Amino acid sequence: MPSNTIKIRARKQGEVTTVKALISHPMETGLRKDSKTGEKIPAHFIQEVVAELNGEQVMKGLWGIGISKNPYLSFKFTGASSGDTLKLSWSDNKGQSDSTTTKIR
């Protein structure tokens, strides 16, 4: 997987920070067949997504084959300040991973 698979935005309103992210990933279930060859397409999906605020984990998601291709993720949390660093990372069942950081606005 190439790097830069994550687009992320984090905005604080009052005490709540809203994070929105789009991850580019094929998210194959392992159940579909290739229409040309009839062979099953191997499973390839994100297993874990983690968000860290200044190095401290604020969200962890355990995913599986039920998540769509190029998943969109949105979540909210409290305790952040404008200018804090948020890191979002993922890892998949084939050992691939990516991460990115952003500043909270």
Number of C-alpha atoms within 10 A of each C-alpha: 10 9 11 11 18 20 16 20 16 20 17 19 10 8 10 14 19 15 19 14 16 15 19 17 18 15 20 19 18 13 10 13 12 10 9 6 8 9 10 13 15 13 16 19 24 25 19 16 19 16 22 16 20 14 10 10 13 16 14 14 13 10 15 18 16 10 15 14 15 14 15 15 13 12 12 14 13 13 10 17 17 13 11 13 17 23 19 22 18 22 17 18 13 11 9 14 18 17 17 16 18 16 17 19 14
